[in-house]
Amino acid sequence: MKIFVQAKDMRVTQAIRLFVTDKVRRNIGKLGLRVNAVKVYLENVARKKNDPQSSQVKVKIEIPGKDIVTKNRSHDLYQATTGAIKSGARQLRKLKEKRKNKTRN
């Protein structure tokens, strides 16, 4: 599984890269599905008075068949990353269960 981390209008530090790869390996790597690549796009959104959400993370999980894309926004980049990766892992788990039940029937 290849993990790509890209950012728009910000610099990807070593700490962010290690955090993202650790979260991906813990949440997505342990499911046992064949994942070709995981692409994580980080972005800081302009903060407005009425919108406290300032960081947006988009995770694209490339698997055979349809790809899974999740987005999450939060005031903290690390919280947004955690939420997006957990959402992607949840969708992968649902897909795995769906495929498993389909082959049994």
C-alpha positions as CSV (number, residue, x, y, z in Angstrom):
1,M,0.0,0.0,0.0
2,K,1.4,3.3,-1.1
3,I,0.6,6.4,1.0
4,F,0.8,9.9,-0.7
5,V,0.4,13.1,1.3
6,Q,-0.1,16.4,-0.5
7,A,-1.0,19.8,0.7
8,K,-2.3,23.0,-0.8
9,D,-0.9,26.3,0.3
10,M,1.0,24.8,3.1
11,R,4.2,22.7,3.7
12,V,3.9,19.0,4.6
13,T,6.2,18.6,7.6
14,Q,7.8,15.3,8.7
15,A,5.5,15.2,11.8
16,I,2.3,15.5,9.6
17,R,3.6,12.8,7.2
18,L,4.4,10.4,10.1
19,F,1.0,11.1,11.7
20,V,-0.9,10.4,8.5
21,T,1.0,7.2,7.7
22,D,0.6,5.9,11.2
23,K,-3.2,6.6,11.2
24,V,-3.5,5.0,7.7
25,R,-1.6,1.9,8.7
26,R,-3.5,1.4,12.0
27,N,-7.0,2.0,10.6
28,I,-6.9,0.9,6.9
29,G,-4.0,-1.5,6.8
30,K,-5.4,-3.9,9.4
31,L,-8.7,-4.6,7.5
32,G,-7.1,-7.2,5.2
33,L,-8.3,-5.7,2.0
34,R,-6.1,-5.1,-1.0
35,V,-5.5,-1.4,-1.1
36,N,-3.4,-0.1,-4.0
37,A,-2.8,3.5,-2.7
38,V,-4.1,6.0,-0.2
39,K,-3.9,9.7,-1.2
40,V,-4.4,12.3,1.5
41,Y,-4.9,15.9,0.5
42,L,-4.5,18.6,3.2
43,E,-5.8,22.1,2.8
44,N,-6.2,25.2,5.0
45,V,-9.5,26.9,4.2
46,A,-9.7,30.7,4.8
47,R,-11.3,31.2,8.2
48,K,-14.4,33.4,8.3
49,K,-16.2,34.8,11.3
50,N,-19.2,32.5,11.1
51,D,-17.2,29.4,10.0
52,P,-14.7,28.2,12.6
53,Q,-13.7,25.2,10.4
54,S,-10.3,26.0,9.0
55,S,-8.7,22.7,7.9
56,Q,-10.0,20.3,5.3
57,V,-8.7,16.8,4.6
58,K,-9.7,14.7,1.6
59,V,-8.7,11.0,1.6
60,K,-8.9,8.9,-1.5
61,I,-8.5,5.1,-1.0
62,E,-7.8,3.3,-4.3
63,I,-9.0,-0.3,-4.3
64,P,-9.9,-2.6,-7.2
65,G,-13.2,-1.5,-8.4
66,K,-14.6,1.8,-7.1
67,D,-12.4,4.2,-5.2
68,I,-13.5,5.5,-1.8
69,V,-13.3,9.3,-1.2
70,T,-14.0,10.9,2.2
71,K,-13.8,14.5,3.3
72,N,-13.6,16.1,6.8
73,R,-13.3,19.6,8.1
74,S,-12.2,20.8,11.5
75,H,-10.5,23.6,13.2
76,D,-7.5,21.4,13.8
77,L,-5.6,19.6,11.0
78,Y,-4.9,16.5,13.0
79,Q,-8.6,16.1,14.0
80,A,-9.7,16.5,10.4
81,T,-7.1,13.9,9.3
82,T,-8.3,11.4,12.0
83,G,-11.9,11.9,11.1
84,A,-11.4,11.4,7.4
85,I,-9.3,8.3,7.8
86,K,-11.7,6.8,10.2
87,S,-14.6,7.5,7.9
88,G,-12.7,5.8,5.0
89,A,-11.9,2.8,7.2
90,R,-15.6,2.5,8.1
91,Q,-16.6,2.5,4.5
92,L,-14.0,-0.1,3.7
93,R,-15.3,-2.3,6.5
94,K,-18.8,-2.0,5.2
95,L,-17.6,-2.9,1.7
96,K,-15.7,-5.9,3.0
97,E,-18.8,-7.1,4.9
98,K,-21.0,-6.6,1.9
99,R,-18.6,-8.6,-0.4
100,K,-18.3,-11.3,2.3
101,N,-22.1,-11.7,2.7
102,K,-22.6,-11.6,-1.1
103,T,-20.3,-14.6,-1.7
104,R,-22.0,-16.6,1.1
105,N,-25.4,-16.3,-0.4
